[in-house]
Structures are given as structure tokens and as C-alpha cells.
Amino acid sequence: MDKEAKVYKIGRSEDNDIVIPHNSISRYHAEVFVDPEKNVFYTDLNTSFGSFLNGEKTTESIVLSKGDKLVLGDGQKINWEILMQNRLNLKDVVEITEEAHTENISFIQHHWDILLIYGLIVIVLLFLNVII
């Protein structure tokens, strides 16, 4: 029986143990620690999109229990129980949402609504400046 503790790093950066190429995953998103007794501890690394355990956002280290549903970012489902078997195959561990299979969208495409509102504000301010 394997009595060795293991730490798995999860994120978008290539130097993680589990690389998830998705916009909602931070470069260094989380760590999973499996102790010699096969207890699994999950820590979100203070990411923008966050991590969710059974639908609740996690903000501190948590112990995972059989049947817990772990989701990273905006929908990347993690089959964390596979990690207890020391399997790092991305297809086994992560259910990547459809967006992850597309190329990274540009900043403008991702923030179009904010840029549109900003543009309208600028136009209104310019218009008011001309009138006054």
C-alpha cells in the first residue's frame, strides 16, 4: 500500500501537475494534498473565478469526502477521487467545458459589454461638453 503523501498543483500554467487550458482557471488555481491515509485536502489559491464544493464557494482549505462535487472556475468539474489513485490523466480528472476547446478569446470579446457601456458614457460626456 502506498504510504506516501502527494501534492497536486492545478492550474492553467504548464508547470502544474494538472494543466487545465481554460480562461476561468488561474495560472496557479489550487492544490490538492493526499495524505498517506488517502484523506484529500483541497485549497483554492485565492483565485478570481474561485472553486466550489457542492455548489458553495470555498475560501479556505477543506477536506473532501466521498461524493463531494468539486468545480473550478466557471464549470470545470474535477473528479478528485481519481487523484487518490495517483492518476493524472487530464481526461480522467477534469471535465472541461466546451469553451475550453476553443482558442482563448480576446480581451475585447470577453469584456464587450463593459467596453460598450464605457463607450456610451464617453459619447454622452462629449455630447454634454459640446452643448455646455
ABEGO torsion letter per residue (X at the ends): XBABBBBBBBEABAABABBBBBAABBABABBBBBBAAGBBBBBBAGBAAEBBBGGBBBABBBBBBBGBBBBBEAGBBBBAAAAAAGBABAAAABBBBAAAABBBBBAAAAAAAAAAAAAAAAAAAAAAAAAX
